Amino acid sequence: MFEAARDLEQVRQAVVGERQRLGQAKLLLEQQLGKEFSLKTLKRFLKKLSAATNGYEKE
């Protein structure tokens, strides 16, 4: 659904802007990206990004 290389910055900005309301971030991203997805998909993408960046911090 998301392409990390292309969508990463938009997802990051939306989540930072709506930290406490992922539902609002989801609606904003759907408009910006022109894609529909579930809140669960957004959470999985964020978890994947978090796991990837946490691995780099430990090195």
CORVENZI-V68992 format. One record per residue. RES is the residue in one small letter. SS is DSSP state (alpha for helix, beta for strand, coil for the rest). PHI is phi in degrees with one decimal (999 if undefined). Layout:
res:RES ss:SS phi:PHI
res:RES ss:SS phi:PHI
//
This chain:
res:m ss:coil phi:999
res:f ss:coil phi:-92.6
res:e ss:coil phi:-109.9
res:a ss:alpha phi:-53.1
res:a ss:alpha phi:-64.0
res:r ss:alpha phi:-91.5
res:d ss:alpha phi:-97.5
res:l ss:alpha phi:-55.0
res:e ss:alpha phi:-66.0
res:q ss:alpha phi:-65.7
res:v ss:alpha phi:-64.2
res:r ss:alpha phi:-60.2
res:q ss:alpha phi:-63.8
res:a ss:alpha phi:-65.3
res:v ss:alpha phi:-70.2
res:v ss:alpha phi:-64.0
res:g ss:alpha phi:-69.4
res:e ss:coil phi:-125.8
res:r ss:coil phi:-53.2
res:q ss:coil phi:-90.1
res:r ss:coil phi:-132.3
res:l ss:alpha phi:-64.3
res:g ss:alpha phi:-61.2
res:q ss:alpha phi:-68.6
res:a ss:alpha phi:-62.2
res:k ss:alpha phi:-61.7
res:l ss:alpha phi:-61.8
res:l ss:alpha phi:-62.0
res:l ss:alpha phi:-65.8
res:e ss:alpha phi:-60.0
res:q ss:alpha phi:-69.2
res:q ss:alpha phi:-68.0
res:l ss:alpha phi:-89.8
res:g ss:coil phi:70.0
res:k ss:coil phi:-126.9
res:e ss:coil phi:-109.1
res:f ss:coil phi:-155.8
res:s ss:coil phi:-87.2
res:l ss:alpha phi:-63.0
res:k ss:alpha phi:-63.1
res:t ss:alpha phi:-63.8
res:l ss:alpha phi:-62.0
res:k ss:alpha phi:-63.4
res:r ss:alpha phi:-62.5
res:f ss:alpha phi:-62.3
res:l ss:alpha phi:-65.2
res:k ss:alpha phi:-65.0
res:k ss:alpha phi:-63.0
res:l ss:alpha phi:-64.3
res:s ss:alpha phi:-63.2
res:a ss:alpha phi:-64.2
res:a ss:alpha phi:-67.3
res:t ss:alpha phi:-77.4
res:n ss:alpha phi:-65.9
res:g ss:alpha phi:-62.4
res:y ss:alpha phi:-75.1
res:e ss:alpha phi:-68.9
res:k ss:coil phi:-77.0
res:e ss:coil phi:-75.7
//
